[in-house]
Amino acid sequence: MTRAVLVWENARATDYDIAVSADGETWTTAASVRGGKGGTETVELKPSAARKLRVKGLRRNTGYGISLFSLSVYGSQDKPDKK
């Protein structure tokens, strides 16, 4: 995993951490976001071979909670074939 794309609803996290894990038991912080703007945010992650990811909201922008519309995770791009 090298980046995550988060699409927030109006009730969003302004501060949040993204953690990754290979086994679902031991978690490592891959990114910390402070002052997120909402909408669609692309976050660069510390590269890892983890298979699980979680987002922990630390601060919300409204009194109504935190709502993440979608989350996409991407790995490093493969090198193109040599011709």
Secondary structure as UniProt FT lines:
FT   STRAND          3..8
FT   STRAND          13..21
FT   STRAND          28..34
FT   STRAND          40..44
FT   STRAND          52..60
FT   TURN            63..64
FT   STRAND          68..74
//
